Amino acid sequence: MRLPRPAPGTGKWWAVGVIGCGLAVIAIVWIALASNAGRITSTTVSYQVVDNRSVVVDFDVTVEPGTALVCEIRAMAANFAVVGSVEVPVPASTELTTSHEATVRTASLAVTGIVYGCRRAP
């Protein structure tokens, strides 16, 4: 099946449109990649309620290699109240993703432990 030909004199506008769409796609990809550069991602891998006074949290951190961080780890009660919190220094590494463990002392029984967030170390 043959495709219809554009009307005479409109070929250059088709070319301009195709080139414009290509440049727009390139710009969108560039912006998407640039917005993720230097982003810090933390993930709670697991937690273990040790007793009424402590929780152990295993977590992964993904950040640009060579960046030192401080991560806040929280222990939460059944009513979502924070019953313990600790700031854990994460040293700079040559790896993109690193695994860590933190023990959080609690004021009362916790039912979960989470990574609340990480920030660049001062």
Protein Blocks (a to p, Z undefined) as FASTA:
>chain_A
ZZddddehilmmmmmmmmmmmmmmmmmmmmmmmmmgopacdddfbdcdfblmbccddddd
dddehiacddddddddfkopafbdcdddddddfbfbdcdddddddfbdcfbdcdfbdcdd
ZZ
